[in-house]
């Protein structure tokens, strides 16, 4: 579960209406009653509907219906519905609907990639990188998980992942046995993941005791061979395929034995297409 604070919710409203809604105020619609509803224009995976509902409630509306994040809905499905003061409806309108559009776009694309991999390898996990657009970590992480993915790493603080850029300061790949030994002594409760660009590097990492190897930008065929070689040396090692993972190659990497597909592709999805209906109460 991704926790959105009250400050997060308030900021969504404040960004769009820092000093209120001038048009609605000038037209004198305060006090008039109405309703707002969001519906899917196409099949999609709903996401951040709960946060949009909180936006509506914070603006003073009563939420009537809310489809939970992670639910795959059909064209025309009701995503969110609220009622109340017309001024509140217009104040919360875009803040809520745009959030749902962007998050549902990512969630829908994630589900598409997830389904592609799982269709050939039910054991493959789809992990989203931390390469989401700046300042959108919470939305991106919630959408990723709503679509069936898991965070690869939420940031630098939660996992150990050795890049070749780290190695240039500590003796390079030739010193990898000592490097991994030192890490395991320093961080006894953590898994050690390391990046490889060639099968030779992956073999060196497997022999050195890495818990997982992230293979970057290797062809699906070479990756499959790399997986077989590394697992023959260390059957419990986890093999991650990374670099350009998308629907065009996800099945091949999954078939090739990827325990995890690491991708950023889902974060740059077009927003989901949502129709918003605002109506006056009779």
Secondary structure, DSSP 8 states (H G I E B T S, - for coil): -----HHHHHHHHHHH-TT--HHHHHHT-TT-EEEEEEEESSSEE--SHHHHHHHHHHHT-EEEEE--TT-EE-TT-EEEEEEEEHHHHHHHHHHHHHHHHHHHHHHHHHHHHHHHHHTT-TT-EEEE-S-S-TT-HHHHHHHHHHTT-EES-SSTTS-EEE-HHHHTTTT-GGGHHHHHHHHHHH-TTS-EEEEESSHHHHHHHHHHT-SEEEEES--HHHHHHHHHHHHHH-TT-EEEEESS--TTTHHHHHHTT-SEEEE-GGGG-----EEEEEEE--
